[in-house]
Amino acid sequence: MLILHGENDPQVPPIESALFVKALREHRKVFYYFTYPNELHGFSQREHRLDAWKKELAFLAKYLQPEFGASSTSTDDLLLTAPPRSAPEK
């Protein structure tokens, strides 16, 4: 699962994503979690939109078009470079 969240989102408060991530971690699910500072529900900053789109494309390429025999769930092979203050979680 890929989770991208604006830190100032008034529609889905960030605590909801944090609790969701906690549950995913407790159930040993594979996920990538990134937050974007000074963003609301939709990303308005160009840099953040581009970064989110890059992450979405990499995620979809990995999980919808996996290489034959690939079984890694590491973030290292996903090309998901985090924006400032963001960190991928596994």
PDB file of N, CA, C and O in Angstrom:
ATOM      1  N   MET A   1       0.842  -1.160   0.000  1.00  0.00           N
ATOM      2  CA  MET A   1       0.000   0.000   0.000  1.00  0.00           C
ATOM      3  C   MET A   1       0.897   1.236   0.000  1.00  0.00           C
ATOM      4  O   MET A   1       1.930   1.272   0.668  1.00  0.00           O
ATOM      5  N   LEU A   2       0.489   2.227  -0.747  1.00  0.00           N
ATOM      6  CA  LEU A   2       1.196   3.500  -0.807  1.00  0.00           C
ATOM      7  C   LEU A   2       0.317   4.560  -0.152  1.00  0.00           C
ATOM      8  O   LEU A   2      -0.836   4.742  -0.542  1.00  0.00           O
ATOM      9  N   ILE A   3       0.860   5.256   0.840  1.00  0.00           N
ATOM     10  CA  ILE A   3       0.120   6.291   1.557  1.00  0.00           C
ATOM     11  C   ILE A   3       0.876   7.595   1.411  1.00  0.00           C
ATOM     12  O   ILE A   3       2.033   7.701   1.818  1.00  0.00           O
ATOM     13  N   LEU A   4       0.219   8.592   0.828  1.00  0.00           N
ATOM     14  CA  LEU A   4       0.776   9.936   0.647  1.00  0.00           C
ATOM     15  C   LEU A   4      -0.173  10.901   1.344  1.00  0.00           C
ATOM     16  O   LEU A   4      -1.360  10.946   1.022  1.00  0.00           O
ATOM     17  N   HIS A   5       0.344  11.675   2.299  1.00  0.00           N
ATOM     18  CA  HIS A   5      -0.560  12.483   3.119  1.00  0.00           C
ATOM     19  C   HIS A   5      -0.025  13.894   3.320  1.00  0.00           C
ATOM     20  O   HIS A   5       1.148  14.078   3.643  1.00  0.00           O
ATOM     21  N   GLY A   6      -0.885  14.889   3.127  1.00  0.00           N
ATOM     22  CA  GLY A   6      -0.547  16.268   3.456  1.00  0.00           C
ATOM     23  C   GLY A   6      -0.617  16.454   4.962  1.00  0.00           C
ATOM     24  O   GLY A   6      -1.595  16.050   5.591  1.00  0.00           O
ATOM     25  N   GLU A   7       0.397  17.055   5.542  1.00  0.00           N
ATOM     26  CA  GLU A   7       0.460  17.195   6.999  1.00  0.00           C
ATOM     27  C   GLU A   7      -0.578  18.167   7.569  1.00  0.00           C
ATOM     28  O   GLU A   7      -0.836  18.162   8.772  1.00  0.00           O
ATOM     29  N   ASN A   8      -1.174  19.000   6.710  1.00  0.00           N
ATOM     30  CA  ASN A   8      -2.198  19.942   7.173  1.00  0.00           C
ATOM     31  C   ASN A   8      -3.571  19.604   6.605  1.00  0.00           C
ATOM     32  O   ASN A   8      -4.416  20.488   6.469  1.00  0.00           O
ATOM     33  N   ASP A   9      -3.801  18.352   6.276  1.00  0.00           N
ATOM     34  CA  ASP A   9      -5.053  17.913   5.656  1.00  0.00           C
ATOM     35  C   ASP A   9      -6.215  18.065   6.641  1.00  0.00           C
ATOM     36  O   ASP A   9      -6.228  17.399   7.677  1.00  0.00           O
ATOM     37  N   PRO A  10      -7.205  18.940   6.334  1.00  0.00           N
ATOM     38  CA  PRO A  10      -8.338  19.103   7.238  1.00  0.00           C
ATOM     39  C   PRO A  10      -9.426  18.049   7.023  1.00  0.00           C
ATOM     40  O   PRO A  10     -10.238  17.813   7.917  1.00  0.00           O
ATOM     41  N   GLN A  11      -9.452  17.408   5.839  1.00  0.00           N
ATOM     42  CA  GLN A  11     -10.488  16.418   5.544  1.00  0.00           C
ATOM     43  C   GLN A  11     -10.163  15.055   6.132  1.00  0.00           C
ATOM     44  O   GLN A  11     -11.042  14.366   6.650  1.00  0.00           O
ATOM     45  N   VAL A  12      -8.908  14.675   6.049  1.00  0.00           N
ATOM     46  CA  VAL A  12      -8.441  13.417   6.641  1.00  0.00           C
ATOM     47  C   VAL A  12      -7.263  13.799   7.534  1.00  0.00           C
ATOM     48  O   VAL A  12      -6.129  13.887   7.064  1.00  0.00           O
ATOM     49  N   PRO A  13      -7.526  14.023   8.809  1.00  0.00           N
ATOM     50  CA  PRO A  13      -6.441  14.440   9.702  1.00  0.00           C
ATOM     51  C   PRO A  13      -5.274  13.456   9.676  1.00  0.00           C
ATOM     52  O   PRO A  13      -5.485  12.245   9.607  1.00  0.00           O
ATOM     53  N   PRO A  14      -4.049  13.969   9.729  1.00  0.00           N
ATOM     54  CA  PRO A  14      -2.867  13.098   9.676  1.00  0.00           C
ATOM     55  C   PRO A  14      -2.868  11.975  10.713  1.00  0.00           C
ATOM     56  O   PRO A  14      -2.277  10.922  10.474  1.00  0.00           O
ATOM     57  N   ILE A  15      -3.514  12.177  11.846  1.00  0.00           N
ATOM     58  CA  ILE A  15      -3.551  11.113  12.856  1.00  0.00           C
ATOM     59  C   ILE A  15      -4.229   9.861  12.303  1.00  0.00           C
ATOM     60  O   ILE A  15      -3.904   8.748  12.716  1.00  0.00           O
ATOM     61  N   GLU A  16      -5.165  10.035  11.377  1.00  0.00           N
ATOM     62  CA  GLU A  16      -5.836   8.876  10.794  1.00  0.00           C
ATOM     63  C   GLU A  16      -4.870   8.032   9.969  1.00  0.00           C
ATOM     64  O   GLU A  16      -4.908   6.803  10.022  1.00  0.00           O
ATOM     65  N   SER A  17      -4.017   8.690   9.215  1.00  0.00           N
ATOM     66  CA  SER A  17      -2.998   7.938   8.458  1.00  0.00           C
ATOM     67  C   SER A  17      -2.011   7.288   9.416  1.00  0.00           C
ATOM     68  O   SER A  17      -1.600   6.146   9.209  1.00  0.00           O
ATOM     69  N   ALA A  18      -1.629   8.012  10.465  1.00  0.00           N
ATOM     70  CA  ALA A  18      -0.680   7.459  11.434  1.00  0.00           C
ATOM     71  C   ALA A  18      -1.259   6.203  12.097  1.00  0.00           C
ATOM     72  O   ALA A  18      -0.544   5.219  12.288  1.00  0.00           O
ATOM     73  N   LEU A  19      -2.536   6.234  12.443  1.00  0.00           N
ATOM     74  CA  LEU A  19      -3.175   5.055  13.054  1.00  0.00           C
ATOM     75  C   LEU A  19      -3.289   3.910  12.049  1.00  0.00           C
ATOM     76  O   LEU A  19      -3.125   2.742  12.403  1.00  0.00           O
ATOM     77  N   PHE A  20      -3.569   4.254  10.802  1.00  0.00           N
ATOM     78  CA  PHE A  20      -3.639   3.246   9.742  1.00  0.00           C
ATOM     79  C   PHE A  20      -2.285   2.580   9.557  1.00  0.00           C
ATOM     80  O   PHE A  20      -2.196   1.357   9.447  1.00  0.00           O
ATOM     81  N   VAL A  21      -1.235   3.385   9.524  1.00  0.00           N
ATOM     82  CA  VAL A  21       0.128   2.865   9.387  1.00  0.00           C
ATOM     83  C   VAL A  21       0.486   1.981  10.580  1.00  0.00           C
ATOM     84  O   VAL A  21       1.118   0.937  10.418  1.00  0.00           O
ATOM     85  N   LYS A  22       0.086   2.397  11.755  1.00  0.00           N
ATOM     86  CA  LYS A  22       0.347   1.590  12.957  1.00  0.00           C
ATOM     87  C   LYS A  22      -0.302   0.210  12.828  1.00  0.00           C
ATOM     88  O   LYS A  22       0.318  -0.805  13.146  1.00  0.00           O
ATOM     89  N   ALA A  23      -1.545   0.179  12.361  1.00  0.00           N
ATOM     90  CA  ALA A  23      -2.242  -1.098  12.187  1.00  0.00           C
ATOM     91  C   ALA A  23      -1.574  -1.941  11.109  1.00  0.00           C
ATOM     92  O   ALA A  23      -1.428  -3.152  11.270  1.00  0.00           O
ATOM     93  N   LEU A  24      -1.170  -1.316  10.021  1.00  0.00           N
ATOM     94  CA  LEU A  24      -0.467  -2.061   8.971  1.00  0.00           C
ATOM     95  C   LEU A  24       0.822  -2.667   9.498  1.00  0.00           C
ATOM     96  O   LEU A  24       1.141  -3.822   9.214  1.00  0.00           O
ATOM     97  N   ARG A  25       1.562  -1.875  10.272  1.00  0.00           N
ATOM     98  CA  ARG A  25       2.824  -2.357  10.842  1.00  0.00           C
ATOM     99  C   ARG A  25       2.563  -3.530  11.793  1.00  0.00           C
ATOM    100  O   ARG A  25       3.275  -4.534  11.755  1.00  0.00           O
ATOM    101  N   GLU A  26       1.543  -3.399  12.642  1.00  0.00           N
ATOM    102  CA  GLU A  26       1.225  -4.462  13.604  1.00  0.00           C
ATOM    103  C   GLU A  26       0.842  -5.764  12.902  1.00  0.00           C
ATOM    104  O   GLU A  26       1.080  -6.853  13.425  1.00  0.00           O
ATOM    105  N   HIS A  27       0.254  -5.644  11.725  1.00  0.00           N
ATOM    106  CA  HIS A  27      -0.145  -6.834  10.971  1.00  0.00           C
ATOM    107  C   HIS A  27       0.889  -7.235   9.920  1.00  0.00           C
ATOM    108  O   HIS A  27       0.624  -8.060   9.046  1.00  0.00           O
ATOM    109  N   ARG A  28       2.073  -6.629  10.027  1.00  0.00           N
ATOM    110  CA  ARG A  28       3.209  -6.961   9.157  1.00  0.00           C
ATOM    111  C   ARG A  28       2.869  -6.861   7.668  1.00  0.00           C
ATOM    112  O   ARG A  28       3.237  -7.725   6.872  1.00  0.00           O
ATOM    113  N   LYS A  29       2.163  -5.792   7.312  1.00  0.00           N
ATOM    114  CA  LYS A  29       1.820  -5.541   5.921  1.00  0.00           C
ATOM    115  C   LYS A  29       2.893  -4.675   5.274  1.00  0.00           C
ATOM    116  O   LYS A  29       3.583  -3.918   5.957  1.00  0.00           O
ATOM    117  N   VAL A  30       3.027  -4.788   3.979  1.00  0.00           N
ATOM    118  CA  VAL A  30       3.987  -3.983   3.229  1.00  0.00           C
ATOM    119  C   VAL A  30       3.319  -2.662   2.884  1.00  0.00           C
ATOM    120  O   VAL A  30       2.219  -2.639   2.331  1.00  0.00           O
ATOM    121  N   PHE A  31       3.993  -1.553   3.214  1.00  0.00           N
ATOM    122  CA  PHE A  31       3.454  -0.248   2.887  1.00  0.00           C
ATOM    123  C   PHE A  31       4.583   0.757   2.774  1.00  0.00           C
ATOM    124  O   PHE A  31       5.694   0.539   3.256  1.00  0.00           O
ATOM    125  N   TYR A  32       4.262   1.869   2.118  1.00  0.00           N
ATOM    126  CA  TYR A  32       5.178   2.999   1.982  1.00  0.00           C
ATOM    127  C   TYR A  32       4.389   4.222   2.419  1.00  0.00           C
ATOM    128  O   TYR A  32       3.299   4.474   1.905  1.00  0.00           O
ATOM    129  N   TYR A  33       4.923   4.975   3.354  1.00  0.00           N
ATOM    130  CA  TYR A  33       4.199   6.101   3.959  1.00  0.00           C
ATOM    131  C   TYR A  33       5.035   7.364   3.827  1.00  0.00           C
ATOM    132  O   TYR A  33       6.167   7.434   4.306  1.00  0.00           O
ATOM    133  N   PHE A  34       4.453   8.360   3.167  1.00  0.00           N
ATOM    134  CA  PHE A  34       5.130   9.636   2.974  1.00  0.00           C
ATOM    135  C   PHE A  34       4.199  10.761   3.374  1.00  0.00           C
ATOM    136  O   PHE A  34       3.008  10.735   3.062  1.00  0.00           O
ATOM    137  N   THR A  35       4.743  11.750   4.065  1.00  0.00           N
ATOM    138  CA  THR A  35       3.964  12.931   4.395  1.00  0.00           C
ATOM    139  C   THR A  35       4.592  14.141   3.709  1.00  0.00           C
ATOM    140  O   THR A  35       5.788  14.171   3.419  1.00  0.00           O
ATOM    141  N   TYR A  36       3.748  15.130   3.464  1.00  0.00           N
ATOM    142  CA  TYR A  36       4.193  16.339   2.780  1.00  0.00           C
ATOM    143  C   TYR A  36       3.856  17.549   3.646  1.00  0.00           C
ATOM    144  O   TYR A  36       2.685  17.793   3.939  1.00  0.00           O
ATOM    145  N   PRO A  37       4.879  18.312   4.059  1.00  0.00           N
ATOM    146  CA  PRO A  37       4.650  19.480   4.903  1.00  0.00           C
ATOM    147  C   PRO A  37       3.899  20.581   4.153  1.00  0.00           C
ATOM    148  O   PRO A  37       4.047  20.751   2.943  1.00  0.00           O
ATOM    149  N   ASN A  38       3.102  21.310   4.902  1.00  0.00           N
ATOM    150  CA  ASN A  38       2.349  22.457   4.367  1.00  0.00           C
ATOM    151  C   ASN A  38       1.431  22.094   3.212  1.00  0.00           C
ATOM    152  O   ASN A  38       1.208  22.910   2.318  1.00  0.00           O
ATOM    153  N   GLU A  39       0.901  20.887   3.221  1.00  0.00           N
ATOM    154  CA  GLU A  39      -0.036  20.461   2.190  1.00  0.00           C
ATOM    155  C   GLU A  39      -1.371  20.091   2.828  1.00  0.00           C
ATOM    156  O   GLU A  39      -1.434  19.604   3.957  1.00  0.00           O
ATOM    157  N   LEU A  40      -2.436  20.341   2.066  1.00  0.00           N
ATOM    158  CA  LEU A  40      -3.780  20.002   2.506  1.00  0.00           C
ATOM    159  C   LEU A  40      -4.162  18.634   1.934  1.00  0.00           C
ATOM    160  O   LEU A  40      -3.311  17.755   1.802  1.00  0.00           O
ATOM    161  N   HIS A  41      -5.446  18.455   1.597  1.00  0.00           N
ATOM    162  CA  HIS A  41      -5.921  17.165   1.088  1.00  0.00           C
ATOM    163  C   HIS A  41      -5.382  16.891  -0.308  1.00  0.00           C
ATOM    164  O   HIS A  41      -5.028  15.754  -0.620  1.00  0.00           O
ATOM    165  N   GLY A  42      -5.314  17.900  -1.140  1.00  0.00           N
ATOM    166  CA  GLY A  42      -4.689  17.798  -2.451  1.00  0.00           C
ATOM    167  C   GLY A  42      -3.394  18.593  -2.421  1.00  0.00           C
ATOM    168  O   GLY A  42      -3.339  19.664  -1.817  1.00  0.00           O
ATOM    169  N   PHE A  43      -2.370  18.092  -3.055  1.00  0.00           N
ATOM    170  CA  PHE A  43      -1.072  18.767  -2.982  1.00  0.00           C
ATOM    171  C   PHE A  43      -1.058  19.978  -3.905  1.00  0.00           C
ATOM    172  O   PHE A  43      -1.367  19.862  -5.090  1.00  0.00           O
ATOM    173  N   SER A  44      -0.703  21.128  -3.369  1.00  0.00           N
ATOM    174  CA  SER A  44      -0.692  22.361  -4.151  1.00  0.00           C
ATOM    175  C   SER A  44       0.708  22.757  -4.609  1.00  0.00           C
ATOM    176  O   SER A  44       0.855  23.462  -5.608  1.00  0.00           O
ATOM    177  N   GLN A  45       1.724  22.317  -3.899  1.00  0.00           N
ATOM    178  CA  GLN A  45       3.093  22.681  -4.256  1.00  0.00           C
ATOM    179  C   GLN A  45       3.589  21.777  -5.391  1.00  0.00           C
ATOM    180  O   GLN A  45       3.520  20.550  -5.314  1.00  0.00           O
ATOM    181  N   ARG A  46       4.084  22.421  -6.435  1.00  0.00           N
ATOM    182  CA  ARG A  46       4.531  21.701  -7.628  1.00  0.00           C
ATOM    183  C   ARG A  46       5.522  20.592  -7.288  1.00  0.00           C
ATOM    184  O   ARG A  46       5.398  19.471  -7.781  1.00  0.00           O
ATOM    185  N   GLU A  47       6.497  20.903  -6.453  1.00  0.00           N
ATOM    186  CA  GLU A  47       7.517  19.918  -6.074  1.00  0.00           C
ATOM    187  C   GLU A  47       6.882  18.687  -5.430  1.00  0.00           C
ATOM    188  O   GLU A  47       7.297  17.560  -5.699  1.00  0.00           O
ATOM    189  N   HIS A  48       5.893  18.896  -4.594  1.00  0.00           N
ATOM    190  CA  HIS A  48       5.227  17.782  -3.919  1.00  0.00           C
ATOM    191  C   HIS A  48       4.379  16.971  -4.893  1.00  0.00           C
ATOM    192  O   HIS A  48       4.366  15.742  -4.823  1.00  0.00           O
ATOM    193  N   ARG A  49       3.664  17.653  -5.811  1.00  0.00           N
ATOM    194  CA  ARG A  49       2.868  16.932  -6.804  1.00  0.00           C
ATOM    195  C   ARG A  49       3.766  16.045  -7.665  1.00  0.00           C
ATOM    196  O   ARG A  49       3.449  14.880  -7.906  1.00  0.00           O
ATOM    197  N   LEU A  50       4.885  16.600  -8.127  1.00  0.00           N
ATOM    198  CA  LEU A  50       5.807  15.809  -8.953  1.00  0.00           C
ATOM    199  C   LEU A  50       6.373  14.626  -8.183  1.00  0.00           C
ATOM    200  O   LEU A  50       6.486  13.523  -8.718  1.00  0.00           O
ATOM    201  N   ASP A  51       6.729  14.862  -6.923  1.00  0.00           N
ATOM    202  CA  ASP A  51       7.273  13.786  -6.103  1.00  0.00           C
ATOM    203  C   ASP A  51       6.222  12.691  -5.888  1.00  0.00           C
ATOM    204  O   ASP A  51       6.529  11.503  -5.989  1.00  0.00           O
ATOM    205  N   ALA A  52       4.995  13.093  -5.593  1.00  0.00           N
ATOM    206  CA  ALA A  52       3.922  12.117  -5.371  1.00  0.00           C
ATOM    207  C   ALA A  52       3.654  11.312  -6.639  1.00  0.00           C
ATOM    208  O   ALA A  52       3.483  10.095  -6.572  1.00  0.00           O
ATOM    209  N   TRP A  53       3.617  11.980  -7.795  1.00  0.00           N
ATOM    210  CA  TRP A  53       3.384  11.270  -9.054  1.00  0.00           C
ATOM    211  C   TRP A  53       4.508  10.280  -9.333  1.00  0.00           C
ATOM    212  O   TRP A  53       4.259   9.169  -9.801  1.00  0.00           O
ATOM    213  N   LYS A  54       5.738  10.680  -9.047  1.00  0.00           N
ATOM    214  CA  LYS A  54       6.879   9.784  -9.249  1.00  0.00           C
ATOM    215  C   LYS A  54       6.746   8.543  -8.367  1.00  0.00           C
ATOM    216  O   LYS A  54       6.992   7.422  -8.814  1.00  0.00           O
ATOM    217  N   LYS A  55       6.358   8.755  -7.129  1.00  0.00           N
ATOM    218  CA  LYS A  55       6.180   7.630  -6.207  1.00  0.00           C
ATOM    219  C   LYS A  55       5.033   6.728  -6.661  1.00  0.00           C
ATOM    220  O   LYS A  55       5.141   5.503  -6.603  1.00  0.00           O
ATOM    221  N   GLU A  56       3.937   7.335  -7.113  1.00  0.00           N
ATOM    222  CA  GLU A  56       2.801   6.544  -7.581  1.00  0.00           C
ATOM    223  C   GLU A  56       3.188   5.692  -8.785  1.00  0.00           C
ATOM    224  O   GLU A  56       2.862   4.507  -8.836  1.00  0.00           O
ATOM    225  N   LEU A  57       3.881   6.286  -9.752  1.00  0.00           N
ATOM    226  CA  LEU A  57       4.295   5.536 -10.936  1.00  0.00           C
ATOM    227  C   LEU A  57       5.244   4.399 -10.581  1.00  0.00           C
ATOM    228  O   LEU A  57       5.108   3.294 -11.106  1.00  0.00           O
ATOM    229  N   ALA A  58       6.207   4.658  -9.693  1.00  0.00           N
ATOM    230  CA  ALA A  58       7.150   3.612  -9.273  1.00  0.00           C
ATOM    231  C   ALA A  58       6.420   2.492  -8.550  1.00  0.00           C
ATOM    232  O   ALA A  58       6.708   1.315  -8.771  1.00  0.00           O
ATOM    233  N   PHE A  59       5.481   2.851  -7.690  1.00  0.00           N
ATOM    234  CA  PHE A  59       4.707   1.858  -6.944  1.00  0.00           C
ATOM    235  C   PHE A  59       3.889   0.991  -7.898  1.00  0.00           C
ATOM    236  O   PHE A  59       3.893  -0.236  -7.793  1.00  0.00           O
ATOM    237  N   LEU A  60       3.188   1.638  -8.828  1.00  0.00           N
ATOM    238  CA  LEU A  60       2.368   0.889  -9.780  1.00  0.00           C
ATOM    239  C   LEU A  60       3.222   0.004 -10.688  1.00  0.00           C
ATOM    240  O   LEU A  60       2.843  -1.127 -10.991  1.00  0.00           O
ATOM    241  N   ALA A  61       4.355   0.513 -11.115  1.00  0.00           N
ATOM    242  CA  ALA A  61       5.251  -0.286 -11.956  1.00  0.00           C
ATOM    243  C   ALA A  61       5.746  -1.518 -11.200  1.00  0.00           C
ATOM    244  O   ALA A  61       5.837  -2.608 -11.765  1.00  0.00           O
ATOM    245  N   LYS A  62       6.060  -1.336  -9.939  1.00  0.00           N
ATOM    246  CA  LYS A  62       6.577  -2.461  -9.138  1.00  0.00           C
ATOM    247  C   LYS A  62       5.504  -3.526  -8.896  1.00  0.00           C
ATOM    248  O   LYS A  62       5.776  -4.720  -9.025  1.00  0.00           O
ATOM    249  N   TYR A  63       4.292  -3.100  -8.548  1.00  0.00           N
ATOM    250  CA  TYR A  63       3.278  -4.066  -8.140  1.00  0.00           C
ATOM    251  C   TYR A  63       2.313  -4.490  -9.241  1.00  0.00           C
ATOM    252  O   TYR A  63       1.661  -5.526  -9.113  1.00  0.00           O
ATOM    253  N   LEU A  64       2.206  -3.719 -10.311  1.00  0.00           N
ATOM    254  CA  LEU A  64       1.336  -4.133 -11.409  1.00  0.00           C
ATOM    255  C   LEU A  64       2.111  -4.738 -12.567  1.00  0.00           C
ATOM    256  O   LEU A  64       1.543  -5.472 -13.376  1.00  0.00           O
ATOM    257  N   GLN A  65       3.415  -4.437 -12.656  1.00  0.00           N
ATOM    258  CA  GLN A  65       4.258  -4.986 -13.701  1.00  0.00           C
ATOM    259  C   GLN A  65       5.560  -5.493 -13.088  1.00  0.00           C
ATOM    260  O   GLN A  65       6.639  -5.041 -13.470  1.00  0.00           O
ATOM    261  N   PRO A  66       5.467  -6.433 -12.137  1.00  0.00           N
ATOM    262  CA  PRO A  66       6.705  -6.902 -11.501  1.00  0.00           C
ATOM    263  C   PRO A  66       7.582  -7.658 -12.482  1.00  0.00           C
ATOM    264  O   PRO A  66       7.093  -8.296 -13.414  1.00  0.00           O
ATOM    265  N   GLU A  67       8.883  -7.575 -12.256  1.00  0.00           N
ATOM    266  CA  GLU A  67       9.818  -8.347 -13.058  1.00  0.00           C
ATOM    267  C   GLU A  67       9.647  -9.820 -12.717  1.00  0.00           C
ATOM    268  O   GLU A  67       9.323 -10.168 -11.581  1.00  0.00           O
ATOM    269  N   PHE A  68       9.865 -10.673 -13.695  1.00  0.00           N
ATOM    270  CA  PHE A  68       9.736 -12.104 -13.476  1.00  0.00           C
ATOM    271  C   PHE A  68      10.666 -12.549 -12.351  1.00  0.00           C
ATOM    272  O   PHE A  68      11.866 -12.275 -12.384  1.00  0.00           O
ATOM    273  N   GLY A  69      10.114 -13.229 -11.365  1.00  0.00           N
ATOM    274  CA  GLY A  69      10.908 -13.768 -10.272  1.00  0.00           C
ATOM    275  C   GLY A  69      11.225 -12.773  -9.176  1.00  0.00           C
ATOM    276  O   GLY A  69      11.853 -13.147  -8.185  1.00  0.00           O
ATOM    277  N   ALA A  70      10.813 -11.510  -9.314  1.00  0.00           N
ATOM    278  CA  ALA A  70      11.109 -10.514  -8.277  1.00  0.00           C
ATOM    279  C   ALA A  70      10.238 -10.785  -7.064  1.00  0.00           C
ATOM    280  O   ALA A  70       9.032 -11.001  -7.187  1.00  0.00           O
ATOM    281  N   SER A  71      10.853 -10.771  -5.898  1.00  0.00           N
ATOM    282  CA  SER A  71      10.086 -11.017  -4.682  1.00  0.00           C
ATOM    283  C   SER A  71      10.418 -10.038  -3.573  1.00  0.00           C
ATOM    284  O   SER A  71       9.928 -10.189  -2.454  1.00  0.00           O
ATOM    285  N   SER A  72      11.230  -9.046  -3.855  1.00  0.00           N
ATOM    286  CA  SER A  72      11.645  -8.102  -2.823  1.00  0.00           C
ATOM    287  C   SER A  72      10.520  -7.146  -2.470  1.00  0.00           C
ATOM    288  O   SER A  72       9.768  -6.711  -3.342  1.00  0.00           O
ATOM    289  N   THR A  73      10.407  -6.822  -1.189  1.00  0.00           N
ATOM    290  CA  THR A  73       9.456  -5.795  -0.751  1.00  0.00           C
ATOM    291  C   THR A  73      10.218  -4.619  -0.158  1.00  0.00           C
ATOM    292  O   THR A  73       9.643  -3.814   0.575  1.00  0.00           O
ATOM    293  N   SER A  74      11.476  -4.516  -0.459  1.00  0.00           N
ATOM    294  CA  SER A  74      12.312  -3.429   0.041  1.00  0.00           C
ATOM    295  C   SER A  74      11.989  -2.127  -0.662  1.00  0.00           C
ATOM    296  O   SER A  74      11.643  -2.123  -1.843  1.00  0.00           O
ATOM    297  N   THR A  75      12.100  -1.019   0.060  1.00  0.00           N
ATOM    298  CA  THR A  75      11.905   0.289  -0.567  1.00  0.00           C
ATOM    299  C   THR A  75      13.113   0.664  -1.400  1.00  0.00           C
ATOM    300  O   THR A  75      13.025   1.568  -2.230  1.00  0.00           O
ATOM    301  N   ASP A  76      14.249  -0.010  -1.202  1.00  0.00           N
ATOM    302  CA  ASP A  76      15.475   0.329  -1.924  1.00  0.00           C
ATOM    303  C   ASP A  76      15.325   0.177  -3.430  1.00  0.00           C
ATOM    304  O   ASP A  76      15.919   0.943  -4.189  1.00  0.00           O
ATOM    305  N   ASP A  77      14.545  -0.797  -3.871  1.00  0.00           N
ATOM    306  CA  ASP A  77      14.414  -1.050  -5.294  1.00  0.00           C
ATOM    307  C   ASP A  77      13.221  -0.324  -5.922  1.00  0.00           C
ATOM    308  O   ASP A  77      12.892  -0.556  -7.085  1.00  0.00           O
ATOM    309  N   LEU A  78      12.587   0.539  -5.162  1.00  0.00           N
ATOM    310  CA  LEU A  78      11.372   1.196  -5.654  1.00  0.00           C
ATOM    311  C   LEU A  78      11.607   2.577  -6.256  1.00  0.00           C
ATOM    312  O   LEU A  78      10.682   3.159  -6.821  1.00  0.00           O
ATOM    313  N   LEU A  79      12.798   3.107  -6.151  1.00  0.00           N
ATOM    314  CA  LEU A  79      13.083   4.453  -6.641  1.00  0.00           C
ATOM    315  C   LEU A  79      12.195   5.490  -5.978  1.00  0.00           C
ATOM    316  O   LEU A  79      11.831   6.485  -6.605  1.00  0.00           O
ATOM    317  N   LEU A  80      11.847   5.276  -4.735  1.00  0.00           N
ATOM    318  CA  LEU A  80      11.003   6.217  -4.011  1.00  0.00           C
ATOM    319  C   LEU A  80      11.885   7.116  -3.165  1.00  0.00           C
ATOM    320  O   LEU A  80      12.126   6.826  -1.993  1.00  0.00           O
ATOM    321  N   THR A  81      12.359   8.181  -3.737  1.00  0.00           N
ATOM    322  CA  THR A  81      13.159   9.122  -2.975  1.00  0.00           C
ATOM    323  C   THR A  81      12.219  10.047  -2.227  1.00  0.00           C
ATOM    324  O   THR A  81      11.297  10.612  -2.814  1.00  0.00           O
ATOM    325  N   ALA A  82      12.446  10.197  -0.964  1.00  0.00           N
ATOM    326  CA  ALA A  82      11.543  10.960  -0.102  1.00  0.00           C
ATOM    327  C   ALA A  82      11.792  12.449  -0.198  1.00  0.00           C
ATOM    328  O   ALA A  82      12.938  12.882  -0.315  1.00  0.00           O
ATOM    329  N   PRO A  83      10.720  13.247  -0.150  1.00  0.00           N
ATOM    330  CA  PRO A  83      10.910  14.706  -0.054  1.00  0.00           C
ATOM    331  C   PRO A  83      11.392  15.040   1.354  1.00  0.00           C
ATOM    332  O   PRO A  83      11.397  14.155   2.210  1.00  0.00           O
ATOM    333  N   PRO A  84      11.787  16.244   1.623  1.00  0.00           N
ATOM    334  CA  PRO A  84      12.222  16.608   2.960  1.00  0.00           C
ATOM    335  C   PRO A  84      11.166  16.233   3.994  1.00  0.00           C
ATOM    336  O   PRO A  84       9.972  16.444   3.781  1.00  0.00           O
ATOM    337  N   ARG A  85      11.611  15.685   5.097  1.00  0.00           N
ATOM    338  CA  ARG A  85      10.794  15.301   6.252  1.00  0.00           C
ATOM    339  C   ARG A  85       9.956  14.070   5.994  1.00  0.00           C
ATOM    340  O   ARG A  85       9.106  13.738   6.821  1.00  0.00           O
ATOM    341  N   SER A  86      10.152  13.382   4.897  1.00  0.00           N
ATOM    342  CA  SER A  86       9.394  12.170   4.614  1.00  0.00           C
ATOM    343  C   SER A  86      10.312  10.969   4.738  1.00  0.00           C
ATOM    344  O   SER A  86      11.513  11.057   4.484  1.00  0.00           O
ATOM    345  N   ALA A  87       9.735   9.857   5.129  1.00  0.00           N
ATOM    346  CA  ALA A  87      10.537   8.652   5.238  1.00  0.00           C
ATOM    347  C   ALA A  87       9.684   7.456   4.848  1.00  0.00           C
ATOM    348  O   ALA A  87       8.555   7.325   5.320  1.00  0.00           O
ATOM    349  N   PRO A  88      10.202   6.584   3.998  1.00  0.00           N
ATOM    350  CA  PRO A  88       9.452   5.378   3.664  1.00  0.00           C
ATOM    351  C   PRO A  88       9.461   4.432   4.847  1.00  0.00           C
ATOM    352  O   PRO A  88      10.441   4.344   5.586  1.00  0.00           O
ATOM    353  N   GLU A  89       8.370   3.735   5.011  1.00  0.00           N
ATOM    354  CA  GLU A  89       8.254   2.746   6.076  1.00  0.00           C
ATOM    355  C   GLU A  89       7.975   1.409   5.439  1.00  0.00           C
ATOM    356  O   GLU A  89       7.426   1.326   4.341  1.00  0.00           O
ATOM    357  N   LYS A  90       8.357   0.371   6.138  1.00  0.00           N
ATOM    358  CA  LYS A  90       8.112  -0.961   5.613  1.00  0.00           C
ATOM    359  C   LYS A  90       7.432  -1.771   6.671  1.00  0.00           C
ATOM    360  O   LYS A  90       7.125  -2.942   6.450  1.00  0.00           O
TER     361      LYS A  90
END
